[in-house]
């Protein structure tokens, strides 16, 4: 049996394939899918395939900083938010690096501007890799 990584309710990860480093996220075991706050969503075509272009503000302490990102469009899904409202969301599949481990996760792109953290890590993104200690923060990252 592989040893599971213990993470806190807030951690820091990298999303290297879209060029995002040191992104704080909140763990939500009640959410099935992971989500990321983005602006300026645009579907584009590259070599005949659908891609998504978007902007994020990776530093919650400096919202003037903007990273423009592109990723292949993985899917479009109807997601029910915590307030019970369903919304069509674009889904990307990208690499998440947490500590010394990396794995692919699906992330829905949405407006989380009213939330404290730009990224929410849901159950599917955790898979069978992690255990969550909700009483702690930054167990994997040194913040």
C-alpha angles and dihedrals in degrees: 000000000000117000112248122229114242112222133182128234089267124037141156124243141171126234095196099174090063094037099250118139133179096013116170114222137181121229115229116183088181092063119080097201133041119240138197129200111237138167133208098026113194130172111220135174125239119181089342094306128111116252131176125227120197145154127235134185100222096182112066089194094054109038091171088073110092130186118198112212139184130196138164110268105248100183147326115236141177106241125189110218125214090268090059097251118131119224133181108240135185114238127209128188113217143153119271119198116200117174108316095336132084133188140160118263136179115237127189116218116226147135109283095159091127091055127087095231128049093217133044119195110212132194096271090055091052095047113167092321104088146042119205126225101195093191093065139058134205097013093150099032123052105234 
